[in-house]
Amino acid sequence: MTPPLDMNDIVGSHDLLLVTLDTLRHDVAEELAAAGRIPNLARHLPGGGWERRHAPGNFTYASHQAMFAGFLPTPATPGPHPRLFAARFAGSETTADGTFVYDTPDLVSGLAGVGYRTVCIGGVGFFNKQGPLGSVLPGMFHESHWEPEFGVVSPTSFEAQVTCAEKVVAELPPEQRLFLFVNVAALHQPNWFHLPGATREDGDTRATHAAALEYVDRHIGRLFDAASSRRPCFAIVCSDHGTAYGEDGYTGHRVGHDVVWTVPYAHFFLDEAA
């Protein structure tokens, strides 16, 4: 059982980027990639498309706790599937020779233990540090950032997050390895304002969700450029869970519906900027 990558060669030699496109549905992500509507993301997706995976949780907090423990979304095919990262755990059936194994409770502290500067740029409320619950996830990192401009009600949230990421990278010593995590809030409701002509009264729809992904795609190249500006970067881009827009009577997430559990995933290398 061998994962397709040997993370023990990548960790330590590359900067690392984890982007969670919070609430992004797999079907919408795939449709937009196939239609050429997210060209900046699609050029990095293996084969031009997303991998269909199952989320480790059906809402933000649960899913990120799992991912920060090394349980990234699982391929939507029978396993076991070797993991890229794993805490040392006797009897683990998904830890393989190429898995980066750490002796701490979570991936963030595991990477810190081998010399990475860990930085969180939050988006949705679980990263806003405005109370004890909103401080748990960002509190795992050496450095965390959240401003109202990064949040779900800001029509320019992702642009503001990318500007923050560019500043973080620019201020690092050249020799310092970086693990950068960005939780993108733009897909999360409310997202109606990303579709030209839509109104608050119209509310959020599958179409406004798609428009929000197009908005993210217009700016994600800046994030990729910053992440790979100092050395090659290994990037993981995925959703933490999907969301329902009326399917079988469901709206939102934190429910056990297929549109919530099924998420897009991709990992790829970003070459060092010339």
Sequence and secondary structure as in RCSB ss.txt:
>XXXX:A:sequence
MTPPLDMNDIVGSHDLLLVTLDTLRHDVAEELAAAGRIPNLARHLPGGGWERRHAPGNFTYASHQAMFAGFLPTP
ATPGPHPRLFAARFAGSETTADGTFVYDTPDLVSGLAGVGYRTVCIGGVGFFNKQGPLGSVLPGMFHESHWEPEF
GVVSPTSFEAQVTCAEKVVAELPPEQRLFLFVNVAALHQPNWFHLPGATREDGDTRATHAAALEYVDRHIGRLFD
AASSRRPCFAIVCSDHGTAYGEDGYTGHRVGHDVVWTVPYAHFFLDEAA
>XXXX:A:secstr
   SS HHHHBTTBEEEEEEETT  HHHHHHHHHTTS HHHHTTSGGGS EEEE S SSHHHHHHHHHTT   EE
SSSS    SEEE  TT SS  TTSEEESSSSHHHHHHHTTEEEEEE  SGGGS SSSHHHHTGGGSSEEE  GGG
STT TTHHHHHHHHHHHHHHTS TT EEEEEEEE TTSS  GGGSTT  TTT   HHHHHHHHHHHHHHHHHHHH
HHTSSS EEEEEE S   EESGGG EESSS  HHHHEEEEEEEEE    
